[in-house]
Amino acid sequence: MNNSDLIRIAQEYGSPVYVYDAEKITSQYKRLTDAFSGVPKLRLNYAAKALSNISILKLMNSLGSGLDTVSVQEVQLGLRAGFKPEDIIFTPNGVSLEELEQVAAMGVQINIDNLSILEQFGSKHPDIPVCIRINPHVMAGGNTNISVGHIDSKFGISIHQIPHLLRIVENTGMHINGIHMHTGSDILDIEVFLYASEILFENARNFKDLEFIDFGSGFKVPYKPDDIATDVAELGAKLTARFNEFCAETGKDLTLAFEPGKFLVSEAGYFITKVNVVKQTTSTVFAQVDSGFNHLIRPMFYNSYHHIYNLTNPGGKERFYSVVGYICETDTFANNRRIAAISEGDLLCFKNAGAYCFSMASNYNSRYRPAEVLWLNGQAHLIRKRETFDDLLHNQVEVSLEVPEQETPAT
Ligand SMILES: *Cc1c(COP(=O)(O)O)cnc(C)c1O
């Protein structure tokens, strides 16, 4: 998929539009399975929340991936996409006992991240095996918004509560078949990741029914042109050796699981917008596009960087721009960015638009959510239509404001 393909897609389906490259998703999946090819039993569960379009889920299923879900609705989407219940893991946090029971009844592996629900679930359903989410309290990565393994994080059961957890398991007679951690979203230091893994191995020895160890995700992908990414080949080699050694030493035939979201889809995505206005102020040149944080919230929400380039004038002389949206409040995609000279009507392309972009889009300002297109085998396939006015009103109920006629009271 090249720039002229992207331009043609924007011409055909309008702007703004999300485009995903199936080939990139496939090659990322392969990179990860190759890195862990030395593990006899490997399971990759794609984290659906990163990009949950049903066609993307079907693509993941066709690659042999499992599915990591965080809501009963994601489980239902996964089943609709063709995943078997046993290929799905449910890794929510803070959901009700009822939702866990509903998902477990579908035959999906559940993962519990707090002792209160663990005890309630174990007491009622001691025969349904459960995975537990452990918080190893290891800080991974620098972004505290997406770092979820630290001591004050709401995620997981603290390693300091393992004795209490073991008492619950013994008292209820429940079976722990998996142990899981998800430390955050920015693993740069492989040694830190391996250190957290050791904590998991240590605790894994406590569970005689163990079938898998799930190392979560947090694979860093490059966002800026000079960004460093997680070296998955190095991580694969080191963790594979350690994992196989652990299995041999404990005599267990375990599955090694991961649940990557961003790693599989981030770089596969492109978000194309059109420049409505170029506005020169005393200090800055603004390029104002036909979109906003309603469609791509990551820069405003997490202060994340998305590389932006001029699709229709790539060779133009570079100037500094602030790229902003049309939402009626501060709505900045990028500040002081060097971009090839922008004219009104140019198409700007945002990179890394596969993960947590469309899936976090809203109708704020009563705008339609964009179309999504999958580039597959050299062809564009529309996988979600742009919304219409009817979508905005769907589910709204118009109340009648007519004053009902008063009946004359009987005398
Ligand atoms: C969101 C999430 C993931 C995926 O994280 P990425 O950074 O997108 O790879 C994995 N596991 C759990 C439990 C999650 O909530």
The ligand as an ORCA input file, in Angstrom:
! r2SCAN-3c Opt
* xyz 0 1
  C      -5.230     -3.386     26.694
  C      -4.715     -4.665     27.149
  C      -3.736     -5.327     26.402
  C      -3.126     -4.790     25.136
  O      -2.152     -3.828     25.392
  P      -1.264     -3.241     24.184
  O      -0.422     -2.224     24.809
  O      -2.229     -2.650     23.195
  O      -0.543     -4.354     23.569
  C      -3.325     -6.553     26.873
  N      -3.840     -7.090     28.012
  C      -4.783     -6.467     28.740
  C      -5.310     -7.118     29.960
  C      -5.251     -5.238     28.337
  O      -6.180     -4.620     29.084
*
